[in-house]
Every structure is written in C-alpha cells, then in structure tokens.
Amino acid sequence: MKILLNCAMSVDGKIALPSRKETAISNREDLERVHRIRSGVDAILVGIGTILTDDSKLTVSEKYVKVVKQPLRIVLDSRGRTPPTARVLNGQAKTLIVTNESCKKIFSGADVARFGKDRVDLKALMGHLEKSGIGTLLVEGGETVMWSFFRQGLVDEMSVFVGSMIIGGTTSPTLAGGEGFGSLEDVTRLRFAGCEQLGDGVLLRYEVVK
Ligand SMILES: NC(=O)c1ccc[n+]([C@@H]2O[C@H](COP(=O)([O-])OP(=O)(O)OC[C@H]3O[C@@H](n4cnc5c(N)ncnc54)[C@H](OP(=O)(O)O)[C@@H]3O)[C@@H](O)[C@H]2O)c1
C-alpha cells in the first residue's frame, strides 16, 4: 500500500492557529489540487483531533473535480470521541472509525475497526487496510497523526503547500508534532521531488528515504 501525506502550512511551519482553530492556509489552486488527489486515492485518514477542531468532511467536492469518486474516510479515534453530529458521519462517503481494542462504542453512519491497546496500532491497521484492498492512503493530519506516521516510517511520499503567511505561536500545531526525534541519526530524511508555484503559494514534493 502506498501512503501519501499532504498538508498545508504557513512559511513558519504552522498548520493552524495557536488556538488550533483551522485557518485557510490553502488557496484556490491548492484546494483544487487536494480534491484531485483525494479523488485518486482509496482512503483518506485523519486523527480525532482534526475532527474535533475542524469538523472535516473529508469528501471530494464537485466544485473542484469533474468526475467525483469518494474515497473511504478513516478516523483514528482510540476512545470513540467522534461526535454523532460530526460531518465525517454525514453519509456522503463510507467512513471507518478506528478505536482501540477496549473501546466498545459503535457509530451510526460508520463501520468500526479496533486495533491496539492504547492508541490505534498503525501497523496493524495498515495491514488490515491493505488486505481490504486499499492501494493508496492519503494522510491529511493533524500534527499528532502525521508525527506518528513519520516516527513509524510509514510515509512514502509527501506534499506540502506553503501558504504565504506567518502564523507564529509556540503552541500552534506544526507539520509533525509529538515528542520529535531525539537525534540527527533518527530524523526522517526526505528526497526533494519537485516544487511549483500555486497561485500566491508554493507546493513542495518529497519522497521519504527508507
Ligand atoms: N493545515 C493542514 O493541512 C491541517 C490538516 C489537518 C489538521 N490540521 C490541524 O491540526 C490540528 C489537529 O492536530 P492534533 O494533533 O490535535 O490532532 P490529530 O493529529 O488530528 O489527532 C490526534 C489524535 O488521534 C488519536 N490517535 C489514535 N491513534 C493514534 C496514533 N496511532 N497516532 C496518533 N494519534 C492517534 C489520539 O487521540 P485519542 O488518544 O483520543 O484517540 C490523538 O490525540 C488542528 O489544529 C487542525 O486544524 C491542519
């Protein structure tokens, strides 16, 4: 299974405001690109933090893509905190909520899978998705989930849109949160794969060195 990661950040590497509130970092050109990528993958994955702050729908919009194909929406939600009113449960596409093995919650409008004792066991989940026929997975955030995917060496390719703005703030979420790598030997190394101007911003593309 191929794992792609995509996000939008400010020039100072922040992916949202210090309050964690979503902010429009992507411009129209980038949104078109994101919806095109979404429509070409089998599944899109985010963490519960993103659902609680942004109430993301994770669907492909007809506004940006001519032939709409809705990928599976996946939420990492160990403790089953996805609210029943969350837009990711709106029925516009299939949704899979992934909890840990001790969470007994069920969700109207979503299937449930359970992996791991505490947080979701990503490697077990990736194995399950692959067996279920998911060939490409798009990881869209937030900072804790992106960190987990990097730390476990699961990302193959990433694209980052850099919006022409500074957000600042030591508490603003960044592209990779978590505890960070402790030494230079451990950092995730990237191979530059191209860049282009998108409107007033820049798109950077990388492959992850494995
Ligand atoms: N600019 C962008 O492109 C972009 C995109 C998406 C999000 N964002 C921003 O990112 C912020 C949200 O980031 P966040 O870090 O708070 O939330 P997050 O990364 O979306 O979700 C993190 C949560 O997922 C759950 N989880 C379950 N299994 C996990 C695992 N194996 N690894 C990591 N997490 C796991 C954990 O909660 P439990 O322990 O309760 O399960 C964890 O706290 C928001 O400010 C949002 O606006 C920005």
The ligand as a Gaussian input file, in Angstrom:
#p B3LYP/6-31G(d) Opt

LIG

0 1
 N       -3.125000      22.626000       7.640000
 C       -3.409000      21.357000       7.476000
 O       -3.117000      20.784000       6.414000
 C       -4.115000      20.604000       8.554000
 C       -4.686000      19.360000       8.277000
 C       -5.308000      18.654000       9.312000
 C       -5.342000      19.192000      10.589000
 N       -4.788000      20.404000      10.828000
 C       -4.782000      20.967000      12.193000
 O       -4.170000      20.037000      13.077000
 C       -4.703000      20.242000      14.389000
 C       -5.134000      18.901000      14.949000
 O       -3.990000      18.156000      15.247000
 P       -3.955000      17.247000      16.538000
 O       -2.560000      16.810000      16.720000
 O       -4.634000      17.952000      17.653000
 O       -4.951000      16.055000      16.163000
 P       -4.848000      14.818000      15.155000
 O       -3.443000      14.554000      14.788000
 O       -5.857000      15.018000      14.091000
 O       -5.417000      13.639000      16.088000
 C       -4.608000      13.185000      17.135000
 C       -5.382000      12.183000      17.962000
 O       -5.641000      10.986000      17.218000
 C       -5.756000       9.923000      18.135000
 N       -4.927000       8.788000      17.724000
 C       -5.320000       7.487000      17.804000
 N       -4.354000       6.674000      17.429000
 C       -3.298000       7.448000      17.097000
 C       -1.990000       7.155000      16.659000
 N       -1.558000       5.909000      16.464000
 N       -1.140000       8.178000      16.447000
 C       -1.542000       9.452000      16.631000
 N       -2.769000       9.804000      17.057000
 C       -3.652000       8.798000      17.299000
 C       -5.288000      10.427000      19.506000
 O       -6.426000      10.748000      20.292000
 P       -7.082000       9.581000      21.199000
 O       -5.964000       9.077000      22.080000
 O       -8.200000      10.183000      21.916000
 O       -7.517000       8.545000      20.205000
 C       -4.578000      11.714000      19.159000
 O       -4.603000      12.678000      20.189000
 C       -5.872000      21.192000      14.248000
 O       -5.448000      22.475000      14.674000
 C       -6.165000      21.182000      12.758000
 O       -6.726000      22.404000      12.307000
 C       -4.185000      21.118000       9.847000

